[in-house]
């Protein structure tokens, strides 16, 4: 099964996965990939431009390969704001979409405390573009697109 975990920065997507994934599952998380590719002592959430480019390429390769093995393992993929093309791909793969959202106030406080300032703009964009609760999206619930 492919689980696509969405939500704003600082929502708890990685924590949601850590609480559920088994050691044999595949977890594709940009921050974890960046840390794996960075030198010792690199900051958790503040990656340089070149590292992000390399990490993004590695992420695409990991997604492609992991999706070839969905019959054998569960794959957890963090994708903050999938576009229409990505959503169509996930639908074809019969992914379960999980939205993790503890609320704007909580997210903004977490970003202030733990993330680079630019993540506030990403979170704001996520909140401006996300489907509303009235459209069926509930915090930490799965849904299909």
FIKOLNU-954904 format. One record per atom (N, C-alpha, C): atom name; x negated, z, y; residue in three letters; residue number from 0. Coordinates in nm, 4 decimals, decimal comma, padded with zeros to 6 digits. Last residue first. Layout:
% FIKOLNU-954904
<site CA; <X; Z; Y>; ALA; NUM>
...
***
This chain:
% FIKOLNU-954904
<site N; <00,8404; -00,3449; 01,1111>; UNK; 144>
<site CA; <00,8638; -00,4358; 01,2228>; UNK; 144>
<site C; <00,9394; -00,5551; 01,1732>; UNK; 144>
<site N; <00,9393; -00,0269; 00,9889>; UNK; 143>
<site CA; <00,9003; -00,1646; 00,9629>; UNK; 143>
<site C; <00,9283; -00,2481; 01,0859>; UNK; 143>
<site N; <00,7995; 00,2995; 01,0195>; UNK; 142>
<site CA; <00,9037; 00,2011; 01,0462>; UNK; 142>
<site C; <00,8505; 00,0636; 01,0113>; UNK; 142>
<site N; <00,7494; 00,6522; 00,9940>; UNK; 141>
<site CA; <00,7131; 00,5150; 00,9620>; UNK; 141>
<site C; <00,8320; 00,4251; 00,9927>; UNK; 141>
<site N; <00,6814; 00,8962; 01,2430>; UNK; 140>
<site CA; <00,7697; 00,8385; 01,1426>; UNK; 140>
<site C; <00,7200; 00,6986; 01,1124>; UNK; 140>
<site N; <00,5645; 01,0249; 01,4617>; UNK; 139>
<site CA; <00,5125; 01,0460; 01,3278>; UNK; 139>
<site C; <00,6094; 01,0013; 01,2193>; UNK; 139>
<site N; <00,8514; 00,9973; 01,6700>; UNK; 138>
<site CA; <00,7141; 01,0443; 01,6526>; UNK; 138>
<site C; <00,6828; 01,0702; 01,5057>; UNK; 138>
<site N; <01,0496; 00,7058; 01,6100>; UNK; 137>
<site CA; <01,0407; 00,8501; 01,6230>; UNK; 137>
<site C; <00,8949; 00,8915; 01,6062>; UNK; 137>
<site N; <01,2248; 00,4337; 01,7071>; UNK; 136>
<site CA; <01,0893; 00,4824; 01,6841>; UNK; 136>
<site C; <01,0866; 00,6321; 01,7107>; UNK; 136>
<site N; <01,4760; 00,3250; 01,7710>; UNK; 135>
<site CA; <01,4480; 00,3685; 01,6353>; UNK; 135>
<site C; <01,3074; 00,4175; 01,6077>; UNK; 135>
<site N; <01,5402; 00,2760; 02,0254>; UNK; 134>
<site CA; <01,5245; 00,1590; 01,9402>; UNK; 134>
<site C; <01,4794; 00,1968; 01,7994>; UNK; 134>
<site N; <01,5297; 00,5236; 02,1398>; UNK; 133>
<site CA; <01,6620; 00,4641; 02,1224>; UNK; 133>
<site C; <01,6563; 00,3404; 02,0334>; UNK; 133>
<site N; <01,2592; 00,5534; 02,1699>; UNK; 132>
<site CA; <01,3247; 00,6292; 02,0637>; UNK; 132>
<site C; <01,4628; 00,5709; 02,0361>; UNK; 132>
<site N; <01,1281; 00,2221; 02,2440>; UNK; 131>
<site CA; <01,1774; 00,3552; 02,2795>; UNK; 131>
<site C; <01,2392; 00,4235; 02,1587>; UNK; 131>
<site N; <00,8215; 00,0546; 02,1787>; UNK; 130>
<site CA; <00,9669; 00,0636; 02,1652>; UNK; 130>
<site C; <01,0113; 00,2064; 02,1945>; UNK; 130>
<site N; <00,5599; 00,0423; 02,4311>; UNK; 129>
<site CA; <00,6142; 00,0836; 02,3019>; UNK; 129>
<site C; <00,7658; 00,0750; 02,2993>; UNK; 129>
<site N; <00,4576; -00,0147; 02,6815>; UNK; 128>
<site CA; <00,4906; -00,1261; 02,5927>; UNK; 128>
<site C; <00,5615; -00,0842; 02,4642>; UNK; 128>
<site N; <00,4041; 00,2241; 02,8116>; UNK; 127>
<site CA; <00,4848; 00,1237; 02,8817>; UNK; 127>
<site C; <00,5326; 00,0125; 02,7893>; UNK; 127>
<site N; <00,2400; 00,3536; 02,6273>; UNK; 126>
<site CA; <00,3722; 00,4096; 02,6575>; UNK; 126>
<site C; <00,4615; 00,3087; 02,7288>; UNK; 126>
<site N; <00,0159; 00,1808; 02,6379>; UNK; 125>
<site CA; <00,0879; 00,2019; 02,5117>; UNK; 125>
<site C; <00,2290; 00,2543; 02,5391>; UNK; 125>
<site N; <-00,0624; 00,2127; 02,9055>; UNK; 124>
<site CA; <-00,0164; 00,0812; 02,8587>; UNK; 124>
<site C; <00,0624; 00,0952; 02,7287>; UNK; 124>
<site N; <-00,1399; 00,4820; 02,8914>; UNK; 123>
<site CA; <-00,0307; 00,4411; 02,9808>; UNK; 123>
<site C; <00,0258; 00,3064; 02,9378>; UNK; 123>
<site N; <-00,3544; 00,4594; 02,7128>; UNK; 122>
<site CA; <-00,2361; 00,5378; 02,6763>; UNK; 122>
<site C; <-00,1162; 00,5001; 02,7625>; UNK; 122>
<site N; <-00,5271; 00,3061; 02,8706>; UNK; 121>
<site CA; <-00,4810; 00,2546; 02,7415>; UNK; 121>
<site C; <-00,3549; 00,3286; 02,6979>; UNK; 121>
<site N; <-00,5702; 00,4815; 03,0822>; UNK; 120>
<site CA; <-00,5068; 00,3516; 03,1086>; UNK; 120>
<site C; <-00,4532; 00,2910; 02,9795>; UNK; 120>
<site N; <-00,7015; 00,6870; 02,9487>; UNK; 119>
<site CA; <-00,5720; 00,7150; 03,0135>; UNK; 119>
<site C; <-00,4968; 00,5848; 03,0409>; UNK; 119>
<site N; <-00,9425; 00,5847; 02,8752>; UNK; 118>
<site CA; <-00,8387; 00,5922; 02,7719>; UNK; 118>
<site C; <-00,7027; 00,6282; 02,8296>; UNK; 118>
<site N; <-01,1198; 00,6136; 03,0819>; UNK; 117>
<site CA; <-01,0511; 00,4850; 03,0672>; UNK; 117>
<site C; <-00,9406; 00,4856; 02,9634>; UNK; 117>
<site N; <-01,2437; 00,8670; 03,0415>; UNK; 116>
<site CA; <-01,1325; 00,8526; 03,1359>; UNK; 116>
<site C; <-01,0542; 00,7213; 03,1217>; UNK; 116>
<site N; <-01,2961; 00,9466; 02,6948>; UNK; 115>
<site CA; <-01,3443; 00,8881; 02,8193>; UNK; 115>
<site C; <-01,2248; 00,8585; 02,9094>; UNK; 115>
<site N; <-01,1677; 01,2606; 02,5629>; UNK; 114>
<site CA; <-01,1942; 01,1168; 02,5614>; UNK; 114>
<site C; <-01,2479; 01,0697; 02,6947>; UNK; 114>
<site N; <-01,0963; 01,5317; 02,5720>; UNK; 113>
<site CA; <-01,1815; 01,4834; 02,4635>; UNK; 113>
<site C; <-01,2229; 01,3368; 02,4707>; UNK; 113>
<site N; <-00,9378; 01,6159; 02,7907>; UNK; 112>
<site CA; <-01,0308; 01,7095; 02,7293>; UNK; 112>
<site C; <-01,1339; 01,6437; 02,6383>; UNK; 112>
<site N; <-00,7856; 01,3924; 02,8574>; UNK; 111>
<site CA; <-00,8595; 01,4642; 02,9617>; UNK; 111>
<site C; <-00,9693; 01,5518; 02,9008>; UNK; 111>
<site N; <-00,6661; 01,3432; 02,6116>; UNK; 110>
<site CA; <-00,7604; 01,2455; 02,6678>; UNK; 110>
<site C; <-00,8476; 01,3132; 02,7731>; UNK; 110>
<site N; <-00,5010; 01,5686; 02,5921>; UNK; 109>
<site CA; <-00,6076; 01,5459; 02,4931>; UNK; 109>
<site C; <-00,7116; 01,4477; 02,5464>; UNK; 109>
<site N; <-00,3281; 01,5237; 02,8064>; UNK; 108>
<site CA; <-00,4127; 01,6437; 02,8044>; UNK; 108>
<site C; <-00,5290; 01,6267; 02,7061>; UNK; 108>
<site N; <-00,2062; 01,2865; 02,7210>; UNK; 107>
<site CA; <-00,2864; 01,2850; 02,8438>; UNK; 107>
<site C; <-00,3770; 01,4087; 02,8524>; UNK; 107>
<site N; <-00,0723; 01,3802; 02,4884>; UNK; 106>
<site CA; <-00,1744; 01,2758; 02,4803>; UNK; 106>
<site C; <-00,2648; 01,2783; 02,6030>; UNK; 106>
<site N; <00,1102; 01,5620; 02,5983>; UNK; 105>
<site CA; <00,0095; 01,6079; 02,5021>; UNK; 105>
<site C; <-00,1055; 01,5083; 02,4963>; UNK; 105>
<site N; <00,2653; 01,3856; 02,7584>; UNK; 104>
<site CA; <00,1945; 01,5001; 02,8183>; UNK; 104>
<site C; <00,0824; 01,5493; 02,7271>; UNK; 104>
<site N; <00,3730; 01,1971; 02,5696>; UNK; 103>
<site CA; <00,2813; 01,1567; 02,6764>; UNK; 103>
<site C; <00,2003; 01,2739; 02,7327>; UNK; 103>
<site N; <00,3812; 01,2829; 02,2211>; UNK; 102>
<site CA; <00,4368; 01,2841; 02,3560>; UNK; 102>
<site C; <00,3307; 01,2587; 02,4611>; UNK; 102>
<site N; <00,2717; 01,2429; 01,9746>; UNK; 101>
<site CA; <00,3140; 01,3790; 02,0062>; UNK; 101>
<site C; <00,3757; 01,3929; 02,1452>; UNK; 101>
<site N; <00,2972; 00,9913; 01,7647>; UNK; 100>
<site CA; <00,3112; 01,0121; 01,9088>; UNK; 100>
<site C; <00,3607; 01,1536; 01,9363>; UNK; 100>
<site N; <00,2369; 00,7497; 01,5397>; UNK; 99>
<site CA; <00,2051; 00,8900; 01,5666>; UNK; 99>
<site C; <00,2074; 00,9078; 01,7180>; UNK; 99>
<site N; <00,4037; 00,5381; 01,3303>; UNK; 98>
<site CA; <00,3751; 00,5640; 01,4707>; UNK; 98>
<site C; <00,3543; 00,7136; 01,4893>; UNK; 98>
<site N; <00,3332; 00,3299; 01,0684>; UNK; 97>
<site CA; <00,3517; 00,4705; 01,1039>; UNK; 97>
<site C; <00,3123; 00,4865; 01,2504>; UNK; 97>
<site N; <00,4476; 00,0843; 00,8568>; UNK; 96>
<site CA; <00,3999; 00,1111; 00,9919>; UNK; 96>
<site C; <00,4344; 00,2552; 01,0272>; UNK; 96>
<site N; <00,3515; -00,0424; 00,5580>; UNK; 95>
<site CA; <00,4327; 00,0635; 00,6161>; UNK; 95>
<site C; <00,3693; 00,0948; 00,7509>; UNK; 95>
<site N; <00,3391; -00,3912; 00,4796>; UNK; 94>
<site CA; <00,2785; -00,2665; 00,5265>; UNK; 94>
<site C; <00,3853; -00,1668; 00,5694>; UNK; 94>
<site N; <00,3656; -00,6406; 00,3593>; UNK; 93>
<site CA; <00,4614; -00,5337; 00,3297>; UNK; 93>
<site C; <00,4045; -00,3954; 00,3654>; UNK; 93>
<site N; <00,2245; -00,8529; 00,4460>; UNK; 92>
<site CA; <00,1569; -00,7651; 00,3503>; UNK; 92>
<site C; <00,2438; -00,6457; 00,3086>; UNK; 92>
<site N; <00,3971; -00,9517; 00,6360>; UNK; 91>
<site CA; <00,3703; -01,0317; 00,5156>; UNK; 91>
<site C; <00,3073; -00,9465; 00,4058>; UNK; 91>
<site N; <00,3643; -00,7464; 00,8259>; UNK; 90>
<site CA; <00,4943; -00,7649; 00,7607>; UNK; 90>
<site C; <00,4778; -00,8452; 00,6317>; UNK; 90>
<site N; <00,1055; -00,7910; 00,9062>; UNK; 89>
<site CA; <00,1365; -00,6657; 00,8393>; UNK; 89>
<site C; <00,2713; -00,6742; 00,7669>; UNK; 89>
<site N; <00,1401; -01,0422; 01,0301>; UNK; 88>
<site CA; <00,0510; -01,0276; 00,9144>; UNK; 88>
<site C; <00,0853; -00,9016; 00,8367>; UNK; 88>
<site N; <00,3094; -00,9687; 01,2395>; UNK; 87>
<site CA; <00,3555; -01,0659; 01,1399>; UNK; 87>
<site C; <00,2707; -01,0562; 01,0132>; UNK; 87>
<site N; <00,1398; -00,7976; 01,3822>; UNK; 86>
<site CA; <00,2635; -00,7445; 01,3233>; UNK; 86>
<site C; <00,3177; -00,8372; 01,2164>; UNK; 86>
<site N; <-00,0542; -00,9832; 01,4650>; UNK; 85>
<site CA; <-00,0911; -00,8752; 01,3730>; UNK; 85>
<site C; <00,0325; -00,8174; 01,3055>; UNK; 85>
<site N; <00,1064; -01,1380; 01,6382>; UNK; 84>
<site CA; <00,0373; -01,2002; 01,5247>; UNK; 84>
<site C; <-00,0006; -01,0944; 01,4205>; UNK; 84>
<site N; <00,1882; -00,9487; 01,8304>; UNK; 83>
<site CA; <00,2877; -01,0151; 01,7451>; UNK; 83>
<site C; <00,2234; -01,0772; 01,6216>; UNK; 83>
<site N; <-00,0522; -00,6739; 01,8203>; UNK; 82>
<site CA; <00,0225; -00,7812; 01,8865>; UNK; 82>
<site C; <00,1152; -00,8486; 01,7859>; UNK; 82>
<site N; <-00,0726; -00,3206; 01,7872>; UNK; 81>
<site CA; <-00,0794; -00,4528; 01,7247>; UNK; 81>
<site C; <00,0059; -00,5550; 01,8000>; UNK; 81>
<site N; <-00,2221; -00,0802; 01,9198>; UNK; 80>
<site CA; <-00,1157; -00,1662; 01,9731>; UNK; 80>
<site C; <-00,1231; -00,3049; 01,9088>; UNK; 80>
<site N; <-00,3901; 00,0636; 01,7281>; UNK; 79>
<site CA; <-00,3181; 00,1274; 01,8373>; UNK; 79>
<site C; <-00,1990; 00,0457; 01,8860>; UNK; 79>
<site N; <-00,4375; 00,0899; 01,4138>; UNK; 78>
<site CA; <-00,4214; -00,0222; 01,5061>; UNK; 78>
<site C; <-00,3297; 00,0258; 01,6182>; UNK; 78>
<site N; <-00,5973; 00,2023; 01,1346>; UNK; 77>
<site CA; <-00,5545; 00,2412; 01,2686>; UNK; 77>
<site C; <-00,5525; 00,1166; 01,3550>; UNK; 77>
<site N; <-00,5048; 00,1841; 00,8053>; UNK; 76>
<site CA; <-00,5631; 00,1082; 00,9146>; UNK; 76>
<site C; <-00,5088; 00,1601; 01,0463>; UNK; 76>
<site N; <-00,5524; 00,2593; 00,4786>; UNK; 75>
<site CA; <-00,5030; 00,3164; 00,6035>; UNK; 75>
<site C; <-00,5778; 00,2482; 00,7170>; UNK; 75>
<site N; <-00,4666; 00,1501; 00,1637>; UNK; 74>
<site CA; <-00,5495; 00,1219; 00,2808>; UNK; 74>
<site C; <-00,4793; 00,1791; 00,4024>; UNK; 74>
<site N; <-00,4855; 00,2319; -00,1790>; UNK; 73>
<site CA; <-00,4125; 00,2397; -00,0528>; UNK; 73>
<site C; <-00,5120; 00,2189; 00,0606>; UNK; 73>
<site N; <-00,5765; 00,0009; -00,4420>; UNK; 72>
<site CA; <-00,6016; 00,1166; -00,3553>; UNK; 72>
<site C; <-00,5053; 00,1153; -00,2370>; UNK; 72>
<site N; <-00,4794; -00,2165; -00,5929>; UNK; 71>
<site CA; <-00,5612; -00,1133; -00,6574>; UNK; 71>
<site C; <-00,5789; 00,0135; -00,5735>; UNK; 71>
<site N; <-00,3373; -00,3866; -00,4359>; UNK; 70>
<site CA; <-00,2768; -00,3507; -00,5650>; UNK; 70>
<site C; <-00,3523; -00,2354; -00,6322>; UNK; 70>
<site N; <-00,5051; -00,4369; -00,2236>; UNK; 69>
<site CA; <-00,3912; -00,3474; -00,2017>; UNK; 69>
<site C; <-00,3210; -00,3086; -00,3318>; UNK; 69>
<site N; <-00,7290; -00,5932; -00,1939>; UNK; 68>
<site CA; <-00,7289; -00,4921; -00,2997>; UNK; 68>
<site C; <-00,6103; -00,3956; -00,2902>; UNK; 68>
<site N; <-00,7334; -00,7499; 00,0241>; UNK; 67>
<site CA; <-00,7417; -00,8191; -00,1055>; UNK; 67>
<site C; <-00,7255; -00,7209; -00,2222>; UNK; 67>
<site N; <-00,7535; -00,5764; 00,2318>; UNK; 66>
<site CA; <-00,6203; -00,6303; 00,2018>; UNK; 66>
<site C; <-00,6185; -00,7116; 00,0727>; UNK; 66>
<site N; <-01,0284; -00,5356; 00,2468>; UNK; 65>
<site CA; <-00,9425; -00,4285; 00,1961>; UNK; 65>
<site C; <-00,8053; -00,4813; 00,1561>; UNK; 65>
<site N; <-01,1154; -00,7793; 00,3670>; UNK; 64>
<site CA; <-01,1538; -00,7442; 00,2300>; UNK; 64>
<site C; <-01,0609; -00,6390; 00,1713>; UNK; 64>
<site N; <-00,9906; -00,7674; 00,6214>; UNK; 63>
<site CA; <-00,9723; -00,8827; 00,5325>; UNK; 63>
<site C; <-01,0039; -00,8469; 00,3879>; UNK; 63>
<site N; <-01,0890; -00,5203; 00,7185>; UNK; 62>
<site CA; <-00,9450; -00,5417; 00,7000>; UNK; 62>
<site C; <-00,9224; -00,6555; 00,6015>; UNK; 62>
<site N; <-01,3651; -00,5720; 00,7299>; UNK; 61>
<site CA; <-01,3142; -00,4653; 00,6443>; UNK; 61>
<site C; <-01,1653; -00,4831; 00,6170>; UNK; 61>
<site N; <-01,3742; -00,7755; 00,9225>; UNK; 60>
<site CA; <-01,4207; -00,8026; 00,7862>; UNK; 60>
<site C; <-01,3655; -00,6982; 00,6885>; UNK; 60>
<site N; <-01,2776; -00,6303; 01,1451>; UNK; 59>
<site CA; <-01,2059; -00,7486; 01,0962>; UNK; 59>
<site C; <-01,2445; -00,7806; 00,9523>; UNK; 59>
<site N; <-01,4839; -00,4334; 01,1631>; UNK; 58>
<site CA; <-01,3447; -00,3951; 01,1378>; UNK; 58>
<site C; <-01,2657; -00,5122; 01,0830>; UNK; 58>
<site N; <-01,7057; -00,5840; 01,2333>; UNK; 57>
<site CA; <-01,7059; -00,5126; 01,1057>; UNK; 57>
<site C; <-01,5639; -00,4723; 01,0662>; UNK; 57>
<site N; <-01,6213; -00,6660; 01,4876>; UNK; 56>
<site CA; <-01,6473; -00,7658; 01,3823>; UNK; 56>
<site C; <-01,6446; -00,7008; 01,2444>; UNK; 56>
<site N; <-01,6100; -00,4147; 01,6137>; UNK; 55>
<site CA; <-01,4884; -00,4960; 01,6019>; UNK; 55>
<site C; <-01,5047; -00,6024; 01,4928>; UNK; 55>
<site N; <-01,8792; -00,3371; 01,6055>; UNK; 54>
<site CA; <-01,7790; -00,2600; 01,5320>; UNK; 54>
<site C; <-01,6514; -00,3419; 01,5120>; UNK; 54>
<site N; <-01,9922; -00,5201; 01,7823>; UNK; 53>
<site CA; <-02,0357; -00,5185; 01,6423>; UNK; 53>
<site C; <-01,9304; -00,4476; 01,5565>; UNK; 53>
<site N; <-01,8551; -00,4425; 02,0172>; UNK; 52>
<site CA; <-01,8464; -00,5797; 01,9663>; UNK; 52>
<site C; <-01,8827; -00,5857; 01,8183>; UNK; 52>
<site N; <-01,9359; -00,1733; 02,0437>; UNK; 51>
<site CA; <-01,7944; -00,2049; 02,0223>; UNK; 51>
<site C; <-01,7761; -00,3466; 01,9690>; UNK; 51>
<site N; <-02,2100; -00,2053; 02,0911>; UNK; 50>
<site CA; <-02,1661; -00,1363; 01,9703>; UNK; 50>
<site C; <-02,0198; -00,1679; 01,9408>; UNK; 50>
<site N; <-02,1920; -00,3301; 02,3413>; UNK; 49>
<site CA; <-02,2470; -00,4029; 02,2275>; UNK; 49>
<site C; <-02,2046; -00,3374; 02,0962>; UNK; 49>
<site N; <-02,0730; -00,1240; 02,5024>; UNK; 48>
<site CA; <-02,0107; -00,2557; 02,4872>; UNK; 48>
<site C; <-02,0618; -00,3300; 02,3634>; UNK; 48>
<site N; <-02,0773; 00,2119; 02,3599>; UNK; 47>
<site CA; <-02,1225; 00,1050; 02,4477>; UNK; 47>
<site C; <-02,0613; -00,0299; 02,4105>; UNK; 47>
<site N; <-01,8279; 00,4652; 02,3254>; UNK; 46>
<site CA; <-01,9184; 00,3678; 02,2668>; UNK; 46>
<site C; <-01,9552; 00,2599; 02,3678>; UNK; 46>
<site N; <-01,7117; 00,7522; 02,2941>; UNK; 45>
<site CA; <-01,7616; 00,6818; 02,4122>; UNK; 45>
<site C; <-01,8704; 00,5846; 02,3680>; UNK; 45>
<site N; <-01,6372; 00,9314; 02,0976>; UNK; 44>
<site CA; <-01,5370; 00,8387; 02,1490>; UNK; 44>
<site C; <-01,5839; 00,7596; 02,2705>; UNK; 44>
<site N; <-01,8694; 01,0767; 02,0027>; UNK; 43>
<site CA; <-01,7561; 01,0424; 01,9161>; UNK; 43>
<site C; <-01,6664; 00,9314; 01,9696>; UNK; 43>
<site N; <-02,2053; 00,9698; 02,0846>; UNK; 42>
<site CA; <-02,0816; 01,0418; 02,1155>; UNK; 42>
<site C; <-01,9633; 00,9890; 02,0325>; UNK; 42>
<site N; <-02,4810; 00,9816; 01,8526>; UNK; 41>
<site CA; <-02,3900; 00,9038; 01,9380>; UNK; 41>
<site C; <-02,2621; 00,9825; 01,9639>; UNK; 41>
<site N; <-02,6616; 01,1021; 01,6818>; UNK; 40>
<site CA; <-02,6232; 01,1736; 01,8029>; UNK; 40>
<site C; <-02,5312; 01,0974; 01,8962>; UNK; 40>
<site N; <-02,8211; 00,8092; 01,5562>; UNK; 39>
<site CA; <-02,7938; 00,9532; 01,5470>; UNK; 39>
<site C; <-02,7579; 01,0135; 01,6830>; UNK; 39>
<site N; <-02,6536; 00,4944; 01,6375>; UNK; 38>
<site CA; <-02,7687; 00,5795; 01,6093>; UNK; 38>
<site C; <-02,7300; 00,7257; 01,6052>; UNK; 38>
<site N; <-02,3617; 00,3463; 01,4809>; UNK; 37>
<site CA; <-02,4413; 00,3946; 01,5946>; UNK; 37>
<site C; <-02,5602; 00,4781; 01,5475>; UNK; 37>
<site N; <-02,2079; 00,2956; 01,2614>; UNK; 36>
<site CA; <-02,2998; 00,1908; 01,3050>; UNK; 36>
<site C; <-02,3948; 00,2359; 01,4160>; UNK; 36>
<site N; <-02,0510; 00,5197; 01,2346>; UNK; 35>
<site CA; <-02,1333; 00,4798; 01,1202>; UNK; 35>
<site C; <-02,2388; 00,3779; 01,1613>; UNK; 35>
<site N; <-01,9182; 00,5149; 01,4785>; UNK; 34>
<site CA; <-02,0114; 00,6243; 01,4505>; UNK; 34>
<site C; <-02,1049; 00,5894; 01,3344>; UNK; 34>
<site N; <-01,7612; 00,2870; 01,4374>; UNK; 33>
<site CA; <-01,8607; 00,2891; 01,5454>; UNK; 33>
<site C; <-01,9633; 00,3994; 01,5214>; UNK; 33>
<site N; <-01,5979; 00,3753; 01,2260>; UNK; 32>
<site CA; <-01,6891; 00,2624; 01,2071>; UNK; 32>
<site C; <-01,7991; 00,2635; 01,3130>; UNK; 32>
<site N; <-01,4578; 00,5792; 01,3555>; UNK; 31>
<site CA; <-01,5438; 00,6120; 01,2412>; UNK; 31>
<site C; <-01,6435; 00,4998; 01,2146>; UNK; 31>
<site N; <-01,3259; 00,4260; 01,5536>; UNK; 30>
<site CA; <-01,4168; 00,5341; 01,5923>; UNK; 30>
<site C; <-01,5111; 00,5715; 01,4781>; UNK; 30>
<site N; <-01,1689; 00,2451; 01,3978>; UNK; 29>
<site CA; <-01,2734; 00,1973; 01,4894>; UNK; 29>
<site C; <-01,3738; 00,3066; 01,5249>; UNK; 29>
<site N; <-01,0996; 00,2746; 01,0665>; UNK; 28>
<site CA; <-01,0822; 00,3463; 01,1925>; UNK; 28>
<site C; <-01,1987; 00,3054; 01,2838>; UNK; 28>
<site N; <-00,9744; 00,2468; 00,7656>; UNK; 27>
<site CA; <-01,0371; 00,1601; 00,8652>; UNK; 27>
<site C; <-01,0008; 00,2138; 01,0030>; UNK; 27>
<site N; <-01,0116; 00,3742; 00,4512>; UNK; 26>
<site CA; <-00,9695; 00,4094; 00,5869>; UNK; 26>
<site C; <-01,0479; 00,3224; 00,6846>; UNK; 26>
<site N; <-00,9023; 00,3541; 00,1204>; UNK; 25>
<site CA; <-00,9835; 00,2898; 00,2240>; UNK; 25>
<site C; <-00,9261; 00,3295; 00,3594>; UNK; 25>
<site N; <-00,9064; 00,6108; -00,1349>; UNK; 24>
<site CA; <-00,8400; 00,5198; -00,0410>; UNK; 24>
<site C; <-00,9415; 00,4623; 00,0569>; UNK; 24>
<site N; <-01,0327; 00,8053; -00,2792>; UNK; 23>
<site CA; <-01,0437; 00,6683; -00,3291>; UNK; 23>
<site C; <-00,9768; 00,5648; -00,2385>; UNK; 23>
<site N; <-00,9635; 01,0463; -00,1535>; UNK; 22>
<site CA; <-01,1031; 00,9991; -00,1479>; UNK; 22>
<site C; <-01,1210; 00,8545; -00,1940>; UNK; 22>
<site N; <-00,6478; 00,9828; 00,0139>; UNK; 21>
<site CA; <-00,7259; 01,0358; -00,0981>; UNK; 21>
<site C; <-00,8687; 00,9825; -00,0874>; UNK; 21>
<site N; <-00,4770; 01,0651; 00,3158>; UNK; 20>
<site CA; <-00,5594; 00,9740; 00,2365>; UNK; 20>
<site C; <-00,6360; 01,0489; 00,1274>; UNK; 20>
<site N; <-00,3510; 01,2760; 00,4607>; UNK; 19>
<site CA; <-00,2819; 01,2022; 00,3557>; UNK; 19>
<site C; <-00,3706; 01,1200; 00,2630>; UNK; 19>
<site N; <-00,4931; 01,3914; 00,6640>; UNK; 18>
<site CA; <-00,4001; 01,4783; 00,5920>; UNK; 18>
<site C; <-00,3378; 01,4087; 00,4706>; UNK; 18>
<site N; <-00,6255; 01,1734; 00,7723>; UNK; 17>
<site CA; <-00,7035; 01,2739; 00,6988>; UNK; 17>
<site C; <-00,6138; 01,3647; 00,6155>; UNK; 17>
<site N; <-00,4072; 01,0511; 00,9090>; UNK; 16>
<site CA; <-00,4670; 00,9871; 00,7912>; UNK; 16>
<site C; <-00,5444; 01,0896; 00,7079>; UNK; 16>
<site N; <-00,3652; 01,2346; 01,1131>; UNK; 15>
<site CA; <-00,2539; 01,1995; 01,0241>; UNK; 15>
<site C; <-00,3088; 01,1394; 00,8949>; UNK; 15>
<site N; <-00,6131; 01,2228; 01,2396>; UNK; 14>
<site CA; <-00,5719; 01,3474; 01,1739>; UNK; 14>
<site C; <-00,4585; 01,3216; 01,0752>; UNK; 14>
<site N; <-00,6000; 00,9656; 01,3457>; UNK; 13>
<site CA; <-00,7033; 00,9978; 01,2472>; UNK; 13>
<site C; <-00,6670; 01,1249; 01,1708>; UNK; 13>
<site N; <-00,3823; 01,0032; 01,5252>; UNK; 12>
<site CA; <-00,3763; 00,9037; 01,4180>; UNK; 12>
<site C; <-00,4775; 00,9347; 01,3078>; UNK; 12>
<site N; <-00,3440; 01,1598; 01,7468>; UNK; 11>
<site CA; <-00,3625; 01,2267; 01,6190>; UNK; 11>
<site C; <-00,3553; 01,1315; 01,5010>; UNK; 11>
<site N; <-00,3463; 01,0628; 02,0045>; UNK; 10>
<site CA; <-00,2182; 01,1038; 01,9466>; UNK; 10>
<site C; <-00,2339; 01,1838; 01,8189>; UNK; 10>
<site N; <-00,5676; 00,9551; 02,1274>; UNK; 9>
<site CA; <-00,5507; 01,0996; 02,1312>; UNK; 9>
<site C; <-00,4223; 01,1501; 02,0685>; UNK; 9>
<site N; <-00,4110; 00,6538; 02,2295>; UNK; 8>
<site CA; <-00,5351; 00,7291; 02,2076>; UNK; 8>
<site C; <-00,5057; 00,8787; 02,2153>; UNK; 8>
<site N; <-00,0811; 00,6045; 02,0748>; UNK; 7>
<site CA; <-00,1757; 00,6038; 02,1870>; UNK; 7>
<site C; <-00,3054; 00,6749; 02,1504>; UNK; 7>
<site N; <-00,0230; 00,4288; 01,7654>; UNK; 6>
<site CA; <00,0012; 00,5374; 01,8591>; UNK; 6>
<site C; <-00,1040; 00,5335; 01,9678>; UNK; 6>
<site N; <-00,0182; 00,3513; 01,4122>; UNK; 5>
<site CA; <-00,0201; 00,3166; 01,5536>; UNK; 5>
<site C; <00,0061; 00,4414; 01,6374>; UNK; 5>
<site N; <-00,1350; 00,2577; 01,1106>; UNK; 4>
<site CA; <-00,1063; 00,3778; 01,1891>; UNK; 4>
<site C; <-00,1266; 00,3440; 01,3364>; UNK; 4>
<site N; <-00,0310; 00,1027; 00,8349>; UNK; 3>
<site CA; <-00,0827; 00,0711; 00,9676>; UNK; 3>
<site C; <-00,0381; 00,1850; 01,0587>; UNK; 3>
<site N; <-00,1020; 00,1053; 00,5049>; UNK; 2>
<site CA; <-00,0417; 00,1887; 00,6082>; UNK; 2>
<site C; <-00,1086; 00,1518; 00,7398>; UNK; 2>
<site N; <-00,0502; -00,0785; 00,2220>; UNK; 1>
<site CA; <-00,1181; -00,0798; 00,3517>; UNK; 1>
<site C; <-00,0364; 00,0059; 00,4477>; UNK; 1>
<site N; <-00,0851; 00,0000; -00,1178>; UNK; 0>
<site CA; <00,0000; 00,0000; 00,0000>; UNK; 0>
<site C; <-00,0896; 00,0000; 00,1240>; UNK; 0>
***
